[in-house]
Amino acid sequence: MQHLQWHSRPPLKTITCVHANAEKYKVDRVLTPGKTYDVQNETDEFYFIIDNTGIIGGFKKDYFRE
């Protein structure tokens, strides 16, 4: 149960938010374009980061660049 330790583990890498224009969900409230975020976990489609609310969320990779 790796997800229970995401807050206490060191980040895998750092990424920068490119945009917060989502088609379906409102991500502009939790992501800031130009801000860097620490990646806690990564899958093929998603980055799991600690967003602006302080909670870990999964976001599509097209919002970010490495």
PDB file with SEQRES, HELIX, SHEET and CRYST1 records, atoms N, CA, C and O in Angstrom:
SEQRES   1 A   66  MET GLN HIS LEU GLN TRP HIS SER ARG PRO PRO LEU LYS          
SEQRES   2 A   66  THR ILE THR CYS VAL HIS ALA ASN ALA GLU LYS TYR LYS          
SEQRES   3 A   66  VAL ASP ARG VAL LEU THR PRO GLY LYS THR TYR ASP VAL          
SEQRES   4 A   66  GLN ASN GLU THR ASP GLU PHE TYR PHE ILE ILE ASP ASN          
SEQRES   5 A   66  THR GLY ILE ILE GLY GLY PHE LYS LYS ASP TYR PHE ARG          
SEQRES   6 A   66  GLU                                                          
HELIX    1 AA1 GLN A    2  GLN A    5  5                                   4    
HELIX    2 AA2 LYS A   61  TYR A   63  5                                   3    
SHEET    1 AA1 4 LYS A  13  CYS A  17  0                                        
SHEET    2 AA1 4 THR A  36  GLU A  42 -1                                        
SHEET    3 AA1 4 PHE A  46  ILE A  50 -1                                        
SHEET    4 AA1 4 ILE A  56  LYS A  60 -1                                        
CRYST1    1.000    1.000    1.000  90.00  90.00  90.00 P 1           1          
ATOM      1  N   MET A   1       0.826  -1.167   0.000  1.00  0.00           N  
ATOM      2  CA  MET A   1       0.000   0.000   0.000  1.00  0.00           C  
ATOM      3  C   MET A   1       0.880   1.245   0.000  1.00  0.00           C  
ATOM      4  O   MET A   1       0.985   1.978   0.983  1.00  0.00           O  
ATOM      5  N   GLN A   2       1.486   1.434  -1.121  1.00  0.00           N  
ATOM      6  CA  GLN A   2       2.438   2.511  -1.330  1.00  0.00           C  
ATOM      7  C   GLN A   2       1.797   3.893  -1.199  1.00  0.00           C  
ATOM      8  O   GLN A   2       2.466   4.837  -0.779  1.00  0.00           O  
ATOM      9  N   HIS A   3       0.538   4.029  -1.544  1.00  0.00           N  
ATOM     10  CA  HIS A   3      -0.134   5.329  -1.532  1.00  0.00           C  
ATOM     11  C   HIS A   3      -0.272   5.915  -0.127  1.00  0.00           C  
ATOM     12  O   HIS A   3      -0.480   7.120   0.008  1.00  0.00           O  
ATOM     13  N   LEU A   4      -0.163   5.104   0.913  1.00  0.00           N  
ATOM     14  CA  LEU A   4      -0.275   5.605   2.280  1.00  0.00           C  
ATOM     15  C   LEU A   4       0.978   6.362   2.720  1.00  0.00           C  
ATOM     16  O   LEU A   4       0.940   7.091   3.711  1.00  0.00           O  
ATOM     17  N   GLN A   5       2.078   6.201   2.003  1.00  0.00           N  
ATOM     18  CA  GLN A   5       3.342   6.829   2.382  1.00  0.00           C  
ATOM     19  C   GLN A   5       3.780   7.923   1.416  1.00  0.00           C  
ATOM     20  O   GLN A   5       4.929   8.360   1.493  1.00  0.00           O  
ATOM     21  N   TRP A   6       2.934   8.379   0.527  1.00  0.00           N  
ATOM     22  CA  TRP A   6       3.326   9.373  -0.470  1.00  0.00           C  
ATOM     23  C   TRP A   6       3.709  10.701   0.159  1.00  0.00           C  
ATOM     24  O   TRP A   6       4.603  11.379  -0.348  1.00  0.00           O  
ATOM     25  N   HIS A   7       3.062  11.091   1.242  1.00  0.00           N  
ATOM     26  CA  HIS A   7       3.390  12.372   1.879  1.00  0.00           C  
ATOM     27  C   HIS A   7       4.760  12.343   2.547  1.00  0.00           C  
ATOM     28  O   HIS A   7       5.433  13.371   2.618  1.00  0.00           O  
ATOM     29  N   SER A   8       5.175  11.194   3.030  1.00  0.00           N  
ATOM     30  CA  SER A   8       6.430  11.118   3.777  1.00  0.00           C  
ATOM     31  C   SER A   8       7.631  10.715   2.917  1.00  0.00           C  
ATOM     32  O   SER A   8       8.770  10.890   3.351  1.00  0.00           O  
ATOM     33  N   ARG A   9       7.415  10.192   1.735  1.00  0.00           N  
ATOM     34  CA  ARG A   9       8.517   9.779   0.858  1.00  0.00           C  
ATOM     35  C   ARG A   9       9.107  10.965   0.119  1.00  0.00           C  
ATOM     36  O   ARG A   9       8.405  11.945  -0.129  1.00  0.00           O  
ATOM     37  N   PRO A  10      10.389  10.898  -0.241  1.00  0.00           N  
ATOM     38  CA  PRO A  10      10.952  11.949  -1.099  1.00  0.00           C  
ATOM     39  C   PRO A  10      10.356  11.852  -2.504  1.00  0.00           C  
ATOM     40  O   PRO A  10      10.004  10.757  -2.945  1.00  0.00           O  
ATOM     41  N   PRO A  11      10.237  12.975  -3.212  1.00  0.00           N  
ATOM     42  CA  PRO A  11       9.624  12.954  -4.545  1.00  0.00           C  
ATOM     43  C   PRO A  11      10.493  12.229  -5.568  1.00  0.00           C  
ATOM     44  O   PRO A  11      11.715  12.168  -5.429  1.00  0.00           O  
ATOM     45  N   LEU A  12       9.848  11.681  -6.596  1.00  0.00           N  
ATOM     46  CA  LEU A  12      10.557  10.988  -7.670  1.00  0.00           C  
ATOM     47  C   LEU A  12      11.278  11.974  -8.585  1.00  0.00           C  
ATOM     48  O   LEU A  12      12.416  11.742  -8.994  1.00  0.00           O  
ATOM     49  N   LYS A  13      10.595  13.086  -8.902  1.00  0.00           N  
ATOM     50  CA  LYS A  13      11.165  14.118  -9.763  1.00  0.00           C  
ATOM     51  C   LYS A  13      10.323  15.373  -9.633  1.00  0.00           C  
ATOM     52  O   LYS A  13       9.310  15.385  -8.934  1.00  0.00           O  
ATOM     53  N   THR A  14      10.747  16.423 -10.310  1.00  0.00           N  
ATOM     54  CA  THR A  14      10.030  17.692 -10.291  1.00  0.00           C  
ATOM     55  C   THR A  14       9.545  18.006 -11.700  1.00  0.00           C  
ATOM     56  O   THR A  14      10.280  17.826 -12.671  1.00  0.00           O  
ATOM     57  N   ILE A  15       8.298  18.478 -11.806  1.00  0.00           N  
ATOM     58  CA  ILE A  15       7.706  18.835 -13.085  1.00  0.00           C  
ATOM     59  C   ILE A  15       7.120  20.241 -12.994  1.00  0.00           C  
ATOM     60  O   ILE A  15       6.867  20.749 -11.901  1.00  0.00           O  
ATOM     61  N   THR A  16       6.906  20.861 -14.151  1.00  0.00           N  
ATOM     62  CA  THR A  16       6.340  22.205 -14.220  1.00  0.00           C  
ATOM     63  C   THR A  16       4.993  22.149 -14.918  1.00  0.00           C  
ATOM     64  O   THR A  16       4.847  21.500 -15.954  1.00  0.00           O  
ATOM     65  N   CYS A  17       4.019  22.826 -14.351  1.00  0.00           N  
ATOM     66  CA  CYS A  17       2.681  22.890 -14.941  1.00  0.00           C  
ATOM     67  C   CYS A  17       2.718  23.817 -16.150  1.00  0.00           C  
ATOM     68  O   CYS A  17       3.196  24.947 -16.055  1.00  0.00           O  
ATOM     69  N   VAL A  18       2.218  23.347 -17.276  1.00  0.00           N  
ATOM     70  CA  VAL A  18       2.211  24.118 -18.514  1.00  0.00           C  
ATOM     71  C   VAL A  18       0.893  24.870 -18.672  1.00  0.00           C  
ATOM     72  O   VAL A  18       0.889  26.043 -19.045  1.00  0.00           O  
ATOM     73  N   HIS A  19      -0.223  24.201 -18.392  1.00  0.00           N  
ATOM     74  CA  HIS A  19      -1.536  24.835 -18.508  1.00  0.00           C  
ATOM     75  C   HIS A  19      -2.501  24.154 -17.548  1.00  0.00           C  
ATOM     76  O   HIS A  19      -2.224  23.070 -17.037  1.00  0.00           O  
ATOM     77  N   ALA A  20      -3.628  24.797 -17.311  1.00  0.00           N  
ATOM     78  CA  ALA A  20      -4.671  24.243 -16.454  1.00  0.00           C  
ATOM     79  C   ALA A  20      -6.021  24.309 -17.159  1.00  0.00           C  
ATOM     80  O   ALA A  20      -7.055  24.502 -16.519  1.00  0.00           O  
ATOM     81  N   ASN A  21      -6.006  24.150 -18.472  1.00  0.00           N  
ATOM     82  CA  ASN A  21      -7.226  24.194 -19.277  1.00  0.00           C  
ATOM     83  C   ASN A  21      -7.714  22.772 -19.526  1.00  0.00           C  
ATOM     84  O   ASN A  21      -7.243  22.099 -20.443  1.00  0.00           O  
ATOM     85  N   ALA A  22      -8.637  22.329 -18.723  1.00  0.00           N  
ATOM     86  CA  ALA A  22      -9.153  20.973 -18.854  1.00  0.00           C  
ATOM     87  C   ALA A  22     -10.466  20.980 -19.620  1.00  0.00           C  
ATOM     88  O   ALA A  22     -11.235  21.938 -19.543  1.00  0.00           O  
ATOM     89  N   GLU A  23     -10.716  19.908 -20.356  1.00  0.00           N  
ATOM     90  CA  GLU A  23     -11.963  19.784 -21.094  1.00  0.00           C  
ATOM     91  C   GLU A  23     -13.114  19.374 -20.182  1.00  0.00           C  
ATOM     92  O   GLU A  23     -14.246  19.824 -20.360  1.00  0.00           O  
ATOM     93  N   LYS A  24     -12.821  18.525 -19.210  1.00  0.00           N  
ATOM     94  CA  LYS A  24     -13.889  17.904 -18.449  1.00  0.00           C  
ATOM     95  C   LYS A  24     -13.934  18.351 -16.987  1.00  0.00           C  
ATOM     96  O   LYS A  24     -15.021  18.502 -16.431  1.00  0.00           O  
ATOM     97  N   TYR A  25     -12.786  18.565 -16.357  1.00  0.00           N  
ATOM     98  CA  TYR A  25     -12.733  18.862 -14.929  1.00  0.00           C  
ATOM     99  C   TYR A  25     -12.160  20.249 -14.689  1.00  0.00           C  
ATOM    100  O   TYR A  25     -11.519  20.818 -15.573  1.00  0.00           O  
ATOM    101  N   LYS A  26     -12.382  20.789 -13.524  1.00  0.00           N  
ATOM    102  CA  LYS A  26     -11.857  22.106 -13.153  1.00  0.00           C  
ATOM    103  C   LYS A  26     -10.525  21.932 -12.434  1.00  0.00           C  
ATOM    104  O   LYS A  26     -10.493  21.799 -11.211  1.00  0.00           O  
ATOM    105  N   VAL A  27      -9.447  21.932 -13.173  1.00  0.00           N  
ATOM    106  CA  VAL A  27      -8.133  21.802 -12.559  1.00  0.00           C  
ATOM    107  C   VAL A  27      -7.470  23.151 -12.334  1.00  0.00           C  
ATOM    108  O   VAL A  27      -6.411  23.218 -11.709  1.00  0.00           O  
ATOM    109  N   ASP A  28      -8.078  24.237 -12.836  1.00  0.00           N  
ATOM    110  CA  ASP A  28      -7.473  25.548 -12.653  1.00  0.00           C  
ATOM    111  C   ASP A  28      -7.529  26.007 -11.199  1.00  0.00           C  
ATOM    112  O   ASP A  28      -6.853  26.967 -10.831  1.00  0.00           O  
ATOM    113  N   ARG A  29      -8.313  25.345 -10.380  1.00  0.00           N  
ATOM    114  CA  ARG A  29      -8.378  25.675  -8.953  1.00  0.00           C  
ATOM    115  C   ARG A  29      -7.267  25.007  -8.151  1.00  0.00           C  
ATOM    116  O   ARG A  29      -6.927  25.474  -7.065  1.00  0.00           O  
ATOM    117  N   VAL A  30      -6.701  23.927  -8.667  1.00  0.00           N  
ATOM    118  CA  VAL A  30      -5.686  23.190  -7.909  1.00  0.00           C  
ATOM    119  C   VAL A  30      -4.314  23.185  -8.571  1.00  0.00           C  
ATOM    120  O   VAL A  30      -3.340  22.756  -7.951  1.00  0.00           O  
ATOM    121  N   LEU A  31      -4.211  23.650  -9.814  1.00  0.00           N  
ATOM    122  CA  LEU A  31      -2.925  23.740 -10.506  1.00  0.00           C  
ATOM    123  C   LEU A  31      -2.673  25.184 -10.924  1.00  0.00           C  
ATOM    124  O   LEU A  31      -3.599  25.901 -11.305  1.00  0.00           O  
ATOM    125  N   THR A  32      -1.421  25.600 -10.850  1.00  0.00           N  
ATOM    126  CA  THR A  32      -1.030  26.937 -11.265  1.00  0.00           C  
ATOM    127  C   THR A  32      -0.031  26.813 -12.408  1.00  0.00           C  
ATOM    128  O   THR A  32       1.044  26.247 -12.206  1.00  0.00           O  
ATOM    129  N   PRO A  33      -0.340  27.318 -13.597  1.00  0.00           N  
ATOM    130  CA  PRO A  33       0.625  27.265 -14.698  1.00  0.00           C  
ATOM    131  C   PRO A  33       1.912  28.003 -14.332  1.00  0.00           C  
ATOM    132  O   PRO A  33       1.879  29.113 -13.802  1.00  0.00           O  
ATOM    133  N   GLY A  34       3.046  27.366 -14.627  1.00  0.00           N  
ATOM    134  CA  GLY A  34       4.341  27.936 -14.321  1.00  0.00           C  
ATOM    135  C   GLY A  34       4.922  27.477 -12.998  1.00  0.00           C  
ATOM    136  O   GLY A  34       6.113  27.671 -12.750  1.00  0.00           O  
ATOM    137  N   LYS A  35       4.115  26.878 -12.149  1.00  0.00           N  
ATOM    138  CA  LYS A  35       4.577  26.411 -10.842  1.00  0.00           C  
ATOM    139  C   LYS A  35       5.158  25.005 -10.975  1.00  0.00           C  
ATOM    140  O   LYS A  35       4.688  24.208 -11.788  1.00  0.00           O  
ATOM    141  N   THR A  36       6.176  24.705 -10.177  1.00  0.00           N  
ATOM    142  CA  THR A  36       6.763  23.373 -10.184  1.00  0.00           C  
ATOM    143  C   THR A  36       6.147  22.544  -9.068  1.00  0.00           C  
ATOM    144  O   THR A  36       5.841  23.051  -7.988  1.00  0.00           O  
ATOM    145  N   TYR A  37       5.973  21.271  -9.350  1.00  0.00           N  
ATOM    146  CA  TYR A  37       5.376  20.329  -8.408  1.00  0.00           C  
ATOM    147  C   TYR A  37       6.275  19.111  -8.285  1.00  0.00           C  
ATOM    148  O   TYR A  37       6.978  18.745  -9.227  1.00  0.00           O  
ATOM    149  N   ASP A  38       6.245  18.484  -7.110  1.00  0.00           N  
ATOM    150  CA  ASP A  38       6.998  17.258  -6.869  1.00  0.00           C  
ATOM    151  C   ASP A  38       6.127  16.057  -7.205  1.00  0.00           C  
ATOM    152  O   ASP A  38       4.981  15.971  -6.764  1.00  0.00           O  
ATOM    153  N   VAL A  39       6.669  15.136  -7.983  1.00  0.00           N  
ATOM    154  CA  VAL A  39       5.946  13.927  -8.375  1.00  0.00           C  
ATOM    155  C   VAL A  39       6.138  12.876  -7.291  1.00  0.00           C  
ATOM    156  O   VAL A  39       7.265  12.488  -6.983  1.00  0.00           O  
ATOM    157  N   GLN A  40       5.036  12.421  -6.718  1.00  0.00           N  
ATOM    158  CA  GLN A  40       5.084  11.391  -5.687  1.00  0.00           C  
ATOM    159  C   GLN A  40       4.945   9.996  -6.283  1.00  0.00           C  
ATOM    160  O   GLN A  40       5.476   9.030  -5.735  1.00  0.00           O  
ATOM    161  N   ASN A  41       4.235   9.886  -7.399  1.00  0.00           N  
ATOM    162  CA  ASN A  41       4.075   8.618  -8.096  1.00  0.00           C  
ATOM    163  C   ASN A  41       3.735   8.920  -9.546  1.00  0.00           C  
ATOM    164  O   ASN A  41       3.279  10.017  -9.869  1.00  0.00           O  
ATOM    165  N   GLU A  42       3.959   7.941 -10.423  1.00  0.00           N  
ATOM    166  CA  GLU A  42       3.734   8.146 -11.856  1.00  0.00           C  
ATOM    167  C   GLU A  42       3.225   6.860 -12.471  1.00  0.00           C  
ATOM    168  O   GLU A  42       3.699   5.772 -12.144  1.00  0.00           O  
ATOM    169  N   THR A  43       2.249   6.991 -13.371  1.00  0.00           N  
ATOM    170  CA  THR A  43       1.785   5.869 -14.173  1.00  0.00           C  
ATOM    171  C   THR A  43       1.978   6.236 -15.635  1.00  0.00           C  
ATOM    172  O   THR A  43       2.595   7.256 -15.940  1.00  0.00           O  
ATOM    173  N   ASP A  44       1.462   5.421 -16.536  1.00  0.00           N  
ATOM    174  CA  ASP A  44       1.599   5.711 -17.961  1.00  0.00           C  
ATOM    175  C   ASP A  44       0.882   6.989 -18.362  1.00  0.00           C  
ATOM    176  O   ASP A  44       1.356   7.709 -19.241  1.00  0.00           O  
ATOM    177  N   GLU A  45      -0.258   7.285 -17.733  1.00  0.00           N  
ATOM    178  CA  GLU A  45      -1.067   8.442 -18.119  1.00  0.00           C  
ATOM    179  C   GLU A  45      -1.061   9.588 -17.111  1.00  0.00           C  
ATOM    180  O   GLU A  45      -1.338  10.730 -17.477  1.00  0.00           O  
ATOM    181  N   PHE A  46      -0.750   9.299 -15.855  1.00  0.00           N  
ATOM    182  CA  PHE A  46      -0.944  10.288 -14.803  1.00  0.00           C  
ATOM    183  C   PHE A  46       0.310  10.539 -13.974  1.00  0.00           C  
ATOM    184  O   PHE A  46       1.154   9.659 -13.800  1.00  0.00           O  
ATOM    185  N   TYR A  47       0.405  11.773 -13.466  1.00  0.00           N  
ATOM    186  CA  TYR A  47       1.337  12.125 -12.408  1.00  0.00           C  
ATOM    187  C   TYR A  47       0.525  12.295 -11.135  1.00  0.00           C  
ATOM    188  O   TYR A  47      -0.551  12.892 -11.169  1.00  0.00           O  
ATOM    189  N   PHE A  48       1.013  11.789 -10.022  1.00  0.00           N  
ATOM    190  CA  PHE A  48       0.389  11.999  -8.733  1.00  0.00           C  
ATOM    191  C   PHE A  48       1.255  12.987  -7.973  1.00  0.00           C  
ATOM    192  O   PHE A  48       2.392  12.688  -7.608  1.00  0.00           O  
ATOM    193  N   ILE A  49       0.694  14.180  -7.740  1.00  0.00           N  
ATOM    194  CA  ILE A  49       1.442  15.273  -7.130  1.00  0.00           C  
ATOM    195  C   ILE A  49       0.664  15.832  -5.943  1.00  0.00           C  
ATOM    196  O   ILE A  49      -0.530  15.575  -5.792  1.00  0.00           O  
ATOM    197  N   ILE A  50       1.357  16.596  -5.108  1.00  0.00           N  
ATOM    198  CA  ILE A  50       0.683  17.354  -4.062  1.00  0.00           C  
ATOM    199  C   ILE A  50       0.302  18.685  -4.689  1.00  0.00           C  
ATOM    200  O   ILE A  50       1.173  19.499  -4.996  1.00  0.00           O  
ATOM    201  N   ASP A  51      -0.997  18.913  -4.881  1.00  0.00           N  
ATOM    202  CA  ASP A  51      -1.466  20.105  -5.595  1.00  0.00           C  
ATOM    203  C   ASP A  51      -1.566  21.305  -4.654  1.00  0.00           C  
ATOM    204  O   ASP A  51      -1.088  21.248  -3.521  1.00  0.00           O  
ATOM    205  N   ASN A  52      -2.180  22.379  -5.117  1.00  0.00           N  
ATOM    206  CA  ASN A  52      -2.274  23.621  -4.345  1.00  0.00           C  
ATOM    207  C   ASN A  52      -3.104  23.481  -3.075  1.00  0.00           C  
ATOM    208  O   ASN A  52      -2.981  24.312  -2.176  1.00  0.00           O  
ATOM    209  N   THR A  53      -3.939  22.459  -2.977  1.00  0.00           N  
ATOM    210  CA  THR A  53      -4.748  22.255  -1.780  1.00  0.00           C  
ATOM    211  C   THR A  53      -4.000  21.492  -0.700  1.00  0.00           C  
ATOM    212  O   THR A  53      -4.470  21.404   0.434  1.00  0.00           O  
ATOM    213  N   GLY A  54      -2.828  20.932  -1.041  1.00  0.00           N  
ATOM    214  CA  GLY A  54      -2.060  20.151  -0.082  1.00  0.00           C  
ATOM    215  C   GLY A  54      -2.405  18.680  -0.077  1.00  0.00           C  
ATOM    216  O   GLY A  54      -1.882  17.919   0.737  1.00  0.00           O  
ATOM    217  N   ILE A  55      -3.280  18.271  -0.975  1.00  0.00           N  
ATOM    218  CA  ILE A  55      -3.711  16.883  -1.072  1.00  0.00           C  
ATOM    219  C   ILE A  55      -3.110  16.278  -2.336  1.00  0.00           C  
ATOM    220  O   ILE A  55      -2.943  16.967  -3.343  1.00  0.00           O  
ATOM    221  N   ILE A  56      -2.793  15.009  -2.281  1.00  0.00           N  
ATOM    222  CA  ILE A  56      -2.251  14.345  -3.460  1.00  0.00           C  
ATOM    223  C   ILE A  56      -3.381  14.062  -4.445  1.00  0.00           C  
ATOM    224  O   ILE A  56      -4.420  13.511  -4.083  1.00  0.00           O  
ATOM    225  N   GLY A  57      -3.153  14.453  -5.702  1.00  0.00           N  
ATOM    226  CA  GLY A  57      -4.129  14.223  -6.755  1.00  0.00           C  
ATOM    227  C   GLY A  57      -3.448  13.685  -7.993  1.00  0.00           C  
ATOM    228  O   GLY A  57      -2.258  13.913  -8.207  1.00  0.00           O  
ATOM    229  N   GLY A  58      -4.201  12.971  -8.806  1.00  0.00           N  
ATOM    230  CA  GLY A  58      -3.693  12.441 -10.059  1.00  0.00           C  
ATOM    231  C   GLY A  58      -4.119  13.325 -11.219  1.00  0.00           C  
ATOM    232  O   GLY A  58      -5.302  13.622 -11.380  1.00  0.00           O  
ATOM    233  N   PHE A  59      -3.153  13.744 -12.026  1.00  0.00           N  
ATOM    234  CA  PHE A  59      -3.430  14.633 -13.154  1.00  0.00           C  
ATOM    235  C   PHE A  59      -2.794  14.060 -14.410  1.00  0.00           C  
ATOM    236  O   PHE A  59      -1.728  13.448 -14.350  1.00  0.00           O  
ATOM    237  N   LYS A  60      -3.443  14.258 -15.533  1.00  0.00           N  
ATOM    238  CA  LYS A  60      -2.906  13.785 -16.814  1.00  0.00           C  
ATOM    239  C   LYS A  60      -1.557  14.437 -17.103  1.00  0.00           C  
ATOM    240  O   LYS A  60      -1.289  15.567 -16.694  1.00  0.00           O  
ATOM    241  N   LYS A  61      -0.738  13.710 -17.803  1.00  0.00           N  
ATOM    242  CA  LYS A  61       0.618  14.178 -18.080  1.00  0.00           C  
ATOM    243  C   LYS A  61       0.667  15.356 -19.040  1.00  0.00           C  
ATOM    244  O   LYS A  61       1.683  16.050 -19.097  1.00  0.00           O  
ATOM    245  N   ASP A  62      -0.402  15.606 -19.799  1.00  0.00           N  
ATOM    246  CA  ASP A  62      -0.356  16.696 -20.765  1.00  0.00           C  
ATOM    247  C   ASP A  62      -0.447  18.080 -20.123  1.00  0.00           C  
ATOM    248  O   ASP A  62      -0.286  19.082 -20.820  1.00  0.00           O  
ATOM    249  N   TYR A  63      -0.701  18.163 -18.817  1.00  0.00           N  
ATOM    250  CA  TYR A  63      -0.690  19.437 -18.118  1.00  0.00           C  
ATOM    251  C   TYR A  63       0.726  19.877 -17.720  1.00  0.00           C  
ATOM    252  O   TYR A  63       0.924  21.010 -17.280  1.00  0.00           O  
ATOM    253  N   PHE A  64       1.704  18.986 -17.874  1.00  0.00           N  
ATOM    254  CA  PHE A  64       3.040  19.217 -17.324  1.00  0.00           C  
ATOM    255  C   PHE A  64       4.130  18.994 -18.364  1.00  0.00           C  
ATOM    256  O   PHE A  64       3.907  18.388 -19.412  1.00  0.00           O  
ATOM    257  N   ARG A  65       5.318  19.505 -18.038  1.00  0.00           N  
ATOM    258  CA  ARG A  65       6.534  19.134 -18.766  1.00  0.00           C  
ATOM    259  C   ARG A  65       7.630  18.929 -17.737  1.00  0.00           C  
ATOM    260  O   ARG A  65       7.636  19.533 -16.664  1.00  0.00           O  
ATOM    261  N   GLU A  66       8.554  18.057 -18.104  1.00  0.00           N  
ATOM    262  CA  GLU A  66       9.637  17.716 -17.161  1.00  0.00           C  
ATOM    263  C   GLU A  66      10.750  18.737 -17.240  1.00  0.00           C  
ATOM    264  O   GLU A  66      11.746  18.621 -16.525  1.00  0.00           O  
TER     265      GLU A  66                                                      
END                                                                             
